[in-house]
């Protein structure tokens, strides 16, 4: 079978004005590190990189859950026990009348989901930048 030359994949036009300041700073930090300076990369958000090991009871709980078959996809609305726990914790912290919530894997996903849901093309959003 003959091989076809792949054509380039063009980025969506909406990406023209997308900026992610942390990634811009990471490029500068990498350059400074190449010059021999020690860099503490706090933008990663991975506690394992900073000697914060996962507590043994959490490792054991995850292991036990997986052995018990609780390692598949969650329902669309989330694992009820987790959603209820988060709701009760939020209410204890003063958030009232919680109608629904969703759980994300990190702040970037949460912010992206919220902005996608609330901001239309042409809208302006003021965000802090490092």
N, C-alpha and C positions, 0 to 999 in steps of 0.2 A: 504494500500500500504506500503510495507516495506521501511524503511529508509536506504539509502545507506550512507556509510561513505565517506565524501568528501576527495578527494586526494588534497595534497597541490598544489598550483599554483606556478610554478617556474618563477622567474623573467627572463627577456631576458638577454642573455649574454652581450649585449652591455651596461648593467647597471653596470657591474663590476667596471668600472673605472669612473663612474659618481660621481662627488662630488659637493655639493652645500654648499659653505662656510657659507652662512648666516644661514642655518639650523643648521650647526655645532655650530655656535656662539649662536644660540637661545637656544640650550641645555645647554651651559655653563651659559648663562644669567638666565635661569630658576633655575639653581642650586644656583647661587648667590642670586637670589630673595628669594629662600627658606631659605637662611641664614639671611634674614632680610634686605637686601640692596634694595634700590629703583632703578628700572631699567626703562629707557626710551627706549622703543622698537621702534626704527626708521625704522626697517626693514619691518614693516607691510605695510607702504605706505598708510594707511587709515587716511585721515585728520580728520575724525569724532572722532578718538581716541585722538586728540590733540586740541579739542575745536574749530575746524574749521567747522562750520555748513554749510550745503548746502545753498547757497543764496536763499531767498524766490522766486525771479523771476525765478530761474531754477526749483524749485519744482513746481511752477505754470505752467511753460511751459511744463514740463513733464506730469503733470496732464491733461492739456488742450489737449496735443497730444494724450494721451491715450483715453480721452473721444471722440476725433475725429477719433479714430480707427487707429492711427499710432503707434501701439505697437506690430506688428507682425515681422516676419523675414524680414531683408533687402535683396535686390538683392545681387547676388554674388559679384558684384563690389562695393557694398556699396550704401548708400543713396546718390543720385547724389548731392543734396544740400550740404551735409556734405563733400563729396569728393571735390567738387568745392571750398568750403570755406577753407578747409585745403590746397588745391593746391595754392589758391591765397595767403594765409598767408605764405606758404613756399616760394613762389616766391618773396613776399615782403621782406622776410628775406635773399634773395640772392640765393636761390636754383633755378637754371634755367634748362630748357629743361626737366621738369618732365614728364616722359612717362607714369607712372602709380604709384599708391600708394595703400596701404591697411591699414586699421585701426585695431588696436589690443586693447584688453581690459587692457593691462598693459605691462610694459617693459619686464617682463618674457616671456609672450606670443610672443612678437615681436622678442626678442632675439632667442627664440627657433625656431620660424618660419624661421628666417634668417639663422641660423646655419643648420637647416634641409635642407634648399634649397641650401646652398653653400658649405657645408662640407661633404666630403665622408668618409666612414670608413677608418681609417688609417691616415687621415690628422691630422695635429697638429694645434691647435689654442692657441694663447697666450692670457690669460685673467687676469685681475687684481683680486686680492683676498684681502678681508679686513685683 
